[in-house]
Amino acid sequence: SKHDQVAARVDATESLMPTGGEASGTTDLRRIDRTFLQLGWRHTAKRWRAQATWNGIIVSDPVTGTLGTHVLALGGEYDLNRRLTLLLQQDLILGGDSRYFTGVASRMTTTAGGRYKLTDALDLTLAAQARWNGENSGILGIRVKTGKSSHLYANERVTLLADGGSQLTSVLGADQSLGGGTHAYGEYQ
């Protein structure tokens, strides 16, 4: 309808990885298949948007086996004014690798932040993400409109891990609307 959208997405990747890891010096490769499924709903009003999504991720690896993870997310955006939008999202992970997800707190993540429109073609996003087990991330992103329906974007995420370590993740990507609710994108992480 005019205010509600439903979307579905399917991605699949195939990776070839060294069988014994980089340190083993072996040239044998194993194939790892990843399938990403997404179903989502989005409601748009004059100054706010709400969304609910389900993500299903299936990883098949001949060494570790097949593993499925499901992520439920509820979120919203509110336009404080014509330049500043407030962001809030809650994620819950179901399933997944029990070595990584050790309890309910490791399966819950809350994200809060804002997006500021510097110009009509340039947005800056700043967000904080708290996993309930003590892992916290800061996210800085920039998005540039490159055409009527295309964008380039870059995100930098700094994560303080629950065990005291840290992790830095960079994402570069582009997206293009193809019309009829269809989008194409490419991303490097």
PyRosetta script that sets phi, psi and omega in degrees:
from pyrosetta import init, pose_from_sequence

init()
pose = pose_from_sequence("SKHDQVAARVDATESLMPTGGEASGTTDLRRIDRTFLQLGWRHTAKRWRAQATWNGIIVSDPVTGTLGTHVLALGGEYDLNRRLTLLLQQDLILGGDSRYFTGVASRMTTTAGGRYKLTDALDLTLAAQARWNGENSGILGIRVKTGKSSHLYANERVTLLADGGSQLTSVLGADQSLGGGTHAYGEYQ")
pose.set_psi(1, -177.0)
pose.set_omega(1, -178.5)
pose.set_phi(2, -61.9)
pose.set_psi(2, -35.8)
pose.set_omega(2, -175.4)
pose.set_phi(3, -106.4)
pose.set_psi(3, -14.9)
pose.set_omega(3, -176.9)
pose.set_phi(4, -120.6)
pose.set_psi(4, 139.1)
pose.set_omega(4, 177.8)
pose.set_phi(5, -131.0)
pose.set_psi(5, 143.1)
pose.set_omega(5, 172.8)
pose.set_phi(6, -120.6)
pose.set_psi(6, 135.7)
pose.set_omega(6, -177.1)
pose.set_phi(7, -134.6)
pose.set_psi(7, 150.2)
pose.set_omega(7, 174.5)
pose.set_phi(8, -131.5)
pose.set_psi(8, 147.0)
pose.set_omega(8, -178.1)
pose.set_phi(9, -145.5)
pose.set_psi(9, 141.4)
pose.set_omega(9, 175.6)
pose.set_phi(10, -135.1)
pose.set_psi(10, 127.3)
pose.set_omega(10, 175.0)
pose.set_phi(11, -127.5)
pose.set_psi(11, 145.4)
pose.set_omega(11, 175.6)
pose.set_phi(12, -139.7)
pose.set_psi(12, 138.4)
pose.set_omega(12, 176.8)
pose.set_phi(13, -133.3)
pose.set_psi(13, 154.3)
pose.set_omega(13, 175.2)
pose.set_phi(14, -128.8)
pose.set_psi(14, 127.4)
pose.set_omega(14, 179.9)
pose.set_phi(15, -122.3)
pose.set_psi(15, 145.4)
pose.set_omega(15, 172.6)
pose.set_phi(16, -108.5)
pose.set_psi(16, 121.6)
pose.set_omega(16, -175.8)
pose.set_phi(17, -122.7)
pose.set_psi(17, 148.6)
pose.set_omega(17, 175.1)
pose.set_phi(18, -58.5)
pose.set_psi(18, 136.1)
pose.set_omega(18, -177.1)
pose.set_phi(19, -62.4)
pose.set_psi(19, -43.8)
pose.set_omega(19, -176.2)
pose.set_phi(20, -99.5)
pose.set_psi(20, 8.7)
pose.set_omega(20, -176.1)
pose.set_phi(21, 85.9)
pose.set_psi(21, 165.5)
pose.set_omega(21, -176.4)
pose.set_phi(22, -61.8)
pose.set_psi(22, -35.9)
pose.set_omega(22, -175.2)
pose.set_phi(23, -71.8)
pose.set_psi(23, -18.8)
pose.set_omega(23, -175.2)
pose.set_phi(24, -74.8)
pose.set_psi(24, -21.7)
pose.set_omega(24, -179.4)
pose.set_phi(25, 76.0)
pose.set_psi(25, 4.3)
pose.set_omega(25, -179.8)
pose.set_phi(26, -78.2)
pose.set_psi(26, 152.5)
pose.set_omega(26, 177.2)
pose.set_phi(27, -104.1)
pose.set_psi(27, 2.3)
pose.set_omega(27, 177.0)
pose.set_phi(28, -69.8)
pose.set_psi(28, 139.4)
pose.set_omega(28, -178.2)
pose.set_phi(29, -118.1)
pose.set_psi(29, 149.3)
pose.set_omega(29, 172.5)
pose.set_phi(30, -120.4)
pose.set_psi(30, 150.2)
pose.set_omega(30, -178.2)
pose.set_phi(31, -96.9)
pose.set_psi(31, 128.1)
pose.set_omega(31, 175.9)
pose.set_phi(32, -116.4)
pose.set_psi(32, 124.4)
pose.set_omega(32, 179.1)
pose.set_phi(33, -105.1)
pose.set_psi(33, 134.3)
pose.set_omega(33, 176.4)
pose.set_phi(34, -125.6)
pose.set_psi(34, 131.0)
pose.set_omega(34, 176.0)
pose.set_phi(35, -122.0)
pose.set_psi(35, 131.5)
pose.set_omega(35, -178.9)
pose.set_phi(36, -120.2)
pose.set_psi(36, 123.1)
pose.set_omega(36, 178.3)
pose.set_phi(37, -118.4)
pose.set_psi(37, 141.9)
pose.set_omega(37, 179.0)
pose.set_phi(38, -143.4)
pose.set_psi(38, 134.4)
pose.set_omega(38, 170.6)
pose.set_phi(39, -124.0)
pose.set_psi(39, 134.4)
pose.set_omega(39, -177.3)
pose.set_phi(40, -145.7)
pose.set_psi(40, 155.7)
pose.set_omega(40, 174.8)
pose.set_phi(41, -129.0)
pose.set_psi(41, 140.9)
pose.set_omega(41, 179.7)
pose.set_phi(42, -139.6)
pose.set_psi(42, 131.0)
pose.set_omega(42, 175.5)
pose.set_phi(43, -112.2)
pose.set_psi(43, 133.2)
pose.set_omega(43, -179.3)
pose.set_phi(44, -119.9)
pose.set_psi(44, 126.2)
pose.set_omega(44, 173.9)
pose.set_phi(45, -117.8)
pose.set_psi(45, -175.1)
pose.set_omega(45, -175.0)
pose.set_phi(46, -59.3)
pose.set_psi(46, -49.2)
pose.set_omega(46, -175.4)
pose.set_phi(47, -117.6)
pose.set_psi(47, -0.1)
pose.set_omega(47, -178.0)
pose.set_phi(48, -142.1)
pose.set_psi(48, 157.9)
pose.set_omega(48, 177.1)
pose.set_phi(49, -136.7)
pose.set_psi(49, 143.0)
pose.set_omega(49, 176.2)
pose.set_phi(50, -126.9)
pose.set_psi(50, 148.0)
pose.set_omega(50, 179.5)
pose.set_phi(51, -146.9)
pose.set_psi(51, 152.7)
pose.set_omega(51, 173.8)
pose.set_phi(52, -136.0)
pose.set_psi(52, 132.8)
pose.set_omega(52, 179.8)
pose.set_phi(53, -137.0)
pose.set_psi(53, 152.3)
pose.set_omega(53, 169.4)
pose.set_phi(54, -121.7)
pose.set_psi(54, 129.3)
pose.set_omega(54, 175.2)
pose.set_phi(55, -117.8)
pose.set_psi(55, 133.4)
pose.set_omega(55, 174.2)
pose.set_phi(56, -118.7)
pose.set_psi(56, 127.9)
pose.set_omega(56, -179.6)
pose.set_phi(57, -123.2)
pose.set_psi(57, 127.0)
pose.set_omega(57, 178.4)
pose.set_phi(58, -121.6)
pose.set_psi(58, 124.4)
pose.set_omega(58, 179.1)
pose.set_phi(59, -118.3)
pose.set_psi(59, 124.7)
pose.set_omega(59, 177.1)
pose.set_phi(60, -114.8)
pose.set_psi(60, 120.8)
pose.set_omega(60, -177.4)
pose.set_phi(61, -135.7)
pose.set_psi(61, 126.6)
pose.set_omega(61, -178.9)
pose.set_phi(62, -62.4)
pose.set_psi(62, -20.5)
pose.set_omega(62, -179.8)
pose.set_phi(63, -86.1)
pose.set_psi(63, -47.4)
pose.set_omega(63, -175.2)
pose.set_phi(64, -100.0)
pose.set_psi(64, -9.3)
pose.set_omega(64, -179.8)
pose.set_phi(65, 92.0)
pose.set_psi(65, -166.5)
pose.set_omega(65, -179.4)
pose.set_phi(66, -102.3)
pose.set_psi(66, 135.1)
pose.set_omega(66, -176.2)
pose.set_phi(67, -135.4)
pose.set_psi(67, 133.0)
pose.set_omega(67, 177.3)
pose.set_phi(68, -114.3)
pose.set_psi(68, 139.3)
pose.set_omega(68, 177.4)
pose.set_phi(69, -131.6)
pose.set_psi(69, 140.8)
pose.set_omega(69, 177.5)
pose.set_phi(70, -122.7)
pose.set_psi(70, 138.1)
pose.set_omega(70, 178.8)
pose.set_phi(71, -126.0)
pose.set_psi(71, 124.2)
pose.set_omega(71, 173.4)
pose.set_phi(72, -103.6)
pose.set_psi(72, 133.3)
pose.set_omega(72, -178.4)
pose.set_phi(73, -135.0)
pose.set_psi(73, 136.1)
pose.set_omega(73, 172.8)
pose.set_phi(74, -123.3)
pose.set_psi(74, 132.4)
pose.set_omega(74, -178.2)
pose.set_phi(75, -152.8)
pose.set_psi(75, 172.2)
pose.set_omega(75, 178.9)
pose.set_phi(76, -157.3)
pose.set_psi(76, 161.6)
pose.set_omega(76, 176.2)
pose.set_phi(77, -133.8)
pose.set_psi(77, 143.2)
pose.set_omega(77, 177.3)
pose.set_phi(78, -134.8)
pose.set_psi(78, 125.6)
pose.set_omega(78, 178.8)
pose.set_phi(79, -81.4)
pose.set_psi(79, 104.7)
pose.set_omega(79, 179.2)
pose.set_phi(80, -67.6)
pose.set_psi(80, -41.0)
pose.set_omega(80, 172.4)
pose.set_phi(81, -152.2)
pose.set_psi(81, -168.4)
pose.set_omega(81, -174.1)
pose.set_phi(82, -71.9)
pose.set_psi(82, -14.8)
pose.set_omega(82, -179.8)
pose.set_phi(83, -107.4)
pose.set_psi(83, -31.3)
pose.set_omega(83, -172.1)
pose.set_phi(84, -111.4)
pose.set_psi(84, 126.2)
pose.set_omega(84, 177.3)
pose.set_phi(85, -119.6)
pose.set_psi(85, 129.4)
pose.set_omega(85, 176.2)
pose.set_phi(86, -88.7)
pose.set_psi(86, 142.9)
pose.set_omega(86, -176.0)
pose.set_phi(87, -125.1)
pose.set_psi(87, 140.3)
pose.set_omega(87, 176.4)
pose.set_phi(88, -148.6)
pose.set_psi(88, 135.4)
pose.set_omega(88, 179.3)
pose.set_phi(89, -150.1)
pose.set_psi(89, 144.8)
pose.set_omega(89, 175.3)
pose.set_phi(90, -123.8)
pose.set_psi(90, 127.3)
pose.set_omega(90, 179.1)
pose.set_phi(91, -115.4)
pose.set_psi(91, 146.0)
pose.set_omega(91, 173.8)
pose.set_phi(92, -132.3)
pose.set_psi(92, 124.9)
pose.set_omega(92, -179.7)
pose.set_phi(93, -98.4)
pose.set_psi(93, 129.2)
pose.set_omega(93, 176.5)
pose.set_phi(94, -115.8)
pose.set_psi(94, 139.4)
pose.set_omega(94, -178.3)
pose.set_phi(95, 77.0)
pose.set_psi(95, -152.0)
pose.set_omega(95, 178.1)
pose.set_phi(96, 91.9)
pose.set_psi(96, -178.1)
pose.set_omega(96, -175.5)
pose.set_phi(97, -77.6)
pose.set_psi(97, 115.2)
pose.set_omega(97, -176.9)
pose.set_phi(98, -66.7)
pose.set_psi(98, -15.0)
pose.set_omega(98, 174.8)
pose.set_phi(99, -72.5)
pose.set_psi(99, -25.8)
pose.set_omega(99, -177.8)
pose.set_phi(100, -99.1)
pose.set_psi(100, -41.7)
pose.set_omega(100, -179.4)
pose.set_phi(101, -99.7)
pose.set_psi(101, 97.9)
pose.set_omega(101, -170.7)
pose.set_phi(102, -96.3)
pose.set_psi(102, -7.3)
pose.set_omega(102, -179.9)
pose.set_phi(103, -174.2)
pose.set_psi(103, 179.9)
pose.set_omega(103, -177.7)
pose.set_phi(104, -59.5)
pose.set_psi(104, -40.3)
pose.set_omega(104, -177.1)
pose.set_phi(105, -61.8)
pose.set_psi(105, -33.0)
pose.set_omega(105, 179.8)
pose.set_phi(106, -77.3)
pose.set_psi(106, -9.2)
pose.set_omega(106, -178.0)
pose.set_phi(107, -101.9)
pose.set_psi(107, -1.3)
pose.set_omega(107, -177.4)
pose.set_phi(108, -115.6)
pose.set_psi(108, 133.4)
pose.set_omega(108, 177.6)
pose.set_phi(109, -136.3)
pose.set_psi(109, 131.7)
pose.set_omega(109, 176.2)
pose.set_phi(110, -114.1)
pose.set_psi(110, 131.6)
pose.set_omega(110, 179.1)
pose.set_phi(111, -121.4)
pose.set_psi(111, 132.5)
pose.set_omega(111, 176.2)
pose.set_phi(112, -136.8)
pose.set_psi(112, 140.5)
pose.set_omega(112, -179.8)
pose.set_phi(113, -175.5)
pose.set_psi(113, -161.6)
pose.set_omega(113, -179.6)
pose.set_phi(114, -150.4)
pose.set_psi(114, 156.2)
pose.set_omega(114, 175.7)
pose.set_phi(115, -124.1)
pose.set_psi(115, 126.6)
pose.set_omega(115, -178.0)
pose.set_phi(116, -114.9)
pose.set_psi(116, 127.2)
pose.set_omega(116, 179.1)
pose.set_phi(117, -85.6)
pose.set_psi(117, 102.4)
pose.set_omega(117, 179.0)
pose.set_phi(118, -70.6)
pose.set_psi(118, -43.3)
pose.set_omega(118, 174.8)
pose.set_phi(119, -141.8)
pose.set_psi(119, 179.6)
pose.set_omega(119, 177.4)
pose.set_phi(120, -63.6)
pose.set_psi(120, -20.9)
pose.set_omega(120, -177.0)
pose.set_phi(121, -113.4)
pose.set_psi(121, 2.1)
pose.set_omega(121, -173.4)
pose.set_phi(122, -137.1)
pose.set_psi(122, 121.1)
pose.set_omega(122, 177.7)
pose.set_phi(123, -116.3)
pose.set_psi(123, 145.4)
pose.set_omega(123, 174.9)
pose.set_phi(124, -121.2)
pose.set_psi(124, 131.6)
pose.set_omega(124, 179.9)
pose.set_phi(125, -119.3)
pose.set_psi(125, 137.6)
pose.set_omega(125, 175.8)
pose.set_phi(126, -133.9)
pose.set_psi(126, 127.1)
pose.set_omega(126, -177.5)
pose.set_phi(127, -144.8)
pose.set_psi(127, 155.6)
pose.set_omega(127, 172.4)
pose.set_phi(128, -117.3)
pose.set_psi(128, 138.0)
pose.set_omega(128, -178.4)
pose.set_phi(129, -126.4)
pose.set_psi(129, 125.0)
pose.set_omega(129, -178.8)
pose.set_phi(130, -119.5)
pose.set_psi(130, 115.9)
pose.set_omega(130, 169.5)
pose.set_phi(131, -83.9)
pose.set_psi(131, 138.7)
pose.set_omega(131, -170.2)
pose.set_phi(132, -69.7)
pose.set_psi(132, -2.9)
pose.set_omega(132, 177.0)
pose.set_phi(133, -95.2)
pose.set_psi(133, 4.7)
pose.set_omega(133, 178.0)
pose.set_phi(134, 108.0)
pose.set_psi(134, -6.7)
pose.set_omega(134, 175.7)
pose.set_phi(135, -79.0)
pose.set_psi(135, 129.0)
pose.set_omega(135, -178.7)
pose.set_phi(136, -129.7)
pose.set_psi(136, 143.5)
pose.set_omega(136, -179.4)
pose.set_phi(137, -130.8)
pose.set_psi(137, 148.7)
pose.set_omega(137, 168.1)
pose.set_phi(138, -113.5)
pose.set_psi(138, 135.9)
pose.set_omega(138, -175.5)
pose.set_phi(139, -126.5)
pose.set_psi(139, 128.9)
pose.set_omega(139, 175.2)
pose.set_phi(140, -122.5)
pose.set_psi(140, 126.7)
pose.set_omega(140, -178.1)
pose.set_phi(141, -136.0)
pose.set_psi(141, 154.4)
pose.set_omega(141, 176.6)
pose.set_phi(142, -134.8)
pose.set_psi(142, 140.8)
pose.set_omega(142, 179.9)
pose.set_phi(143, -135.4)
pose.set_psi(143, 129.1)
pose.set_omega(143, -176.9)
pose.set_phi(144, -118.5)
pose.set_psi(144, 128.9)
pose.set_omega(144, 175.4)
pose.set_phi(145, -79.4)
pose.set_psi(145, 121.5)
pose.set_omega(145, -176.5)
pose.set_phi(146, -105.8)
pose.set_psi(146, -9.3)
pose.set_omega(146, 179.6)
pose.set_phi(147, -165.9)
pose.set_psi(147, -173.7)
pose.set_omega(147, -177.3)
pose.set_phi(148, -57.8)
pose.set_psi(148, -37.0)
pose.set_omega(148, -177.8)
pose.set_phi(149, -138.8)
pose.set_psi(149, 32.7)
pose.set_omega(149, 180.0)
pose.set_phi(150, -133.7)
pose.set_psi(150, 152.0)
pose.set_omega(150, -177.4)
pose.set_phi(151, -143.5)
pose.set_psi(151, 153.2)
pose.set_omega(151, 165.8)
pose.set_phi(152, -114.2)
pose.set_psi(152, 145.4)
pose.set_omega(152, 179.2)
pose.set_phi(153, -145.5)
pose.set_psi(153, 156.8)
pose.set_omega(153, 176.8)
pose.set_phi(154, -143.8)
pose.set_psi(154, 136.6)
pose.set_omega(154, 177.5)
pose.set_phi(155, -130.8)
pose.set_psi(155, 142.9)
pose.set_omega(155, 174.6)
pose.set_phi(156, -124.7)
pose.set_psi(156, 128.0)
pose.set_omega(156, -178.7)
pose.set_phi(157, -123.1)
pose.set_psi(157, 126.9)
pose.set_omega(157, 174.3)
pose.set_phi(158, -110.7)
pose.set_psi(158, 122.4)
pose.set_omega(158, -178.1)
pose.set_phi(159, -117.2)
pose.set_psi(159, 130.7)
pose.set_omega(159, 171.6)
pose.set_phi(160, -97.3)
pose.set_psi(160, 111.7)
pose.set_omega(160, -173.9)
pose.set_phi(161, -76.7)
pose.set_psi(161, 155.3)
pose.set_omega(161, -177.7)
pose.set_phi(162, -62.1)
pose.set_psi(162, -26.6)
pose.set_omega(162, -179.4)
pose.set_phi(163, -86.1)
pose.set_psi(163, 5.1)
pose.set_omega(163, 178.4)
pose.set_phi(164, 99.4)
pose.set_psi(164, -12.5)
pose.set_omega(164, 178.0)
pose.set_phi(165, -79.0)
pose.set_psi(165, -177.5)
pose.set_omega(165, 177.4)
pose.set_phi(166, -139.6)
pose.set_psi(166, 161.1)
pose.set_omega(166, -178.2)
pose.set_phi(167, -144.5)
pose.set_psi(167, 138.4)
pose.set_omega(167, 178.2)
pose.set_phi(168, -117.4)
pose.set_psi(168, 128.5)
pose.set_omega(168, -179.4)
pose.set_phi(169, -127.2)
pose.set_psi(169, 129.1)
pose.set_omega(169, 177.3)
pose.set_phi(170, -114.1)
pose.set_psi(170, 137.6)
pose.set_omega(170, 178.0)
pose.set_phi(171, -129.2)
pose.set_psi(171, 129.1)
pose.set_omega(171, 173.1)
pose.set_phi(172, -121.9)
pose.set_psi(172, 136.9)
pose.set_omega(172, -178.3)
pose.set_phi(173, -159.8)
pose.set_psi(173, 174.3)
pose.set_omega(173, 177.1)
pose.set_phi(174, -145.2)
pose.set_psi(174, 147.1)
pose.set_omega(174, 174.3)
pose.set_phi(175, -136.9)
pose.set_psi(175, 153.9)
pose.set_omega(175, -177.1)
pose.set_phi(176, -143.0)
pose.set_psi(176, 127.4)
pose.set_omega(176, 172.9)
pose.set_phi(177, -80.4)
pose.set_psi(177, 129.0)
pose.set_omega(177, -179.5)
pose.set_phi(178, -99.8)
pose.set_psi(178, -0.6)
pose.set_omega(178, -179.2)
pose.set_phi(179, 93.6)
pose.set_psi(179, 157.3)
pose.set_omega(179, 178.8)
pose.set_phi(180, 64.1)
pose.set_psi(180, 25.6)
pose.set_omega(180, 180.0)
pose.set_phi(181, 80.3)
pose.set_psi(181, 8.0)
pose.set_omega(181, -179.3)
pose.set_phi(182, -98.7)
pose.set_psi(182, 136.0)
pose.set_omega(182, 179.7)
pose.set_phi(183, -128.1)
pose.set_psi(183, 145.4)
pose.set_omega(183, 172.0)
pose.set_phi(184, -118.0)
pose.set_psi(184, 144.6)
pose.set_omega(184, 179.5)
pose.set_phi(185, -149.9)
pose.set_psi(185, 159.0)
pose.set_omega(185, 172.3)
pose.set_phi(186, -138.3)
pose.set_psi(186, 144.5)
pose.set_omega(186, -173.8)
pose.set_phi(187, -146.7)
pose.set_psi(187, 143.1)
pose.set_omega(187, 175.7)
pose.set_phi(188, -123.8)
pose.set_psi(188, 129.3)
pose.set_omega(188, -179.8)
pose.set_phi(189, -126.9)
pose.dump_pdb("model.pdb")
